[in-house]
Amino acid sequence: MRLPKRTQQLEKVIDAIGEIEPDIDHVIIGGDFNSFFMKDKRVFNTLMDNEGYKNITPDDEHTATSVFGIIKSRLDYIYC
């Protein structure tokens, strides 16, 4: 799935949270964001930061097996 489609899905989640409970104080959004590249991470973090969410996923950990023993990706994120 391409990055714009994943970003649109995340925006729908954010919108749905506001529709369900507009006055809610605490929200946790987490999941597999399929973010193999640093640019993906920046896009997701910028979007979530602009919406008031903080990435609490440790920067020094990967959540996927390395690709050919070279690339270790973080695919999973938790935002609060």
Summary of the structure (lengths in Angstrom):
residues: 80
radius of gyration: 13.4
end to end distance: 24.4
largest distance: 46.2
contacts: 176
relative contact order: 0.21
helix: 39%
strand: 14%
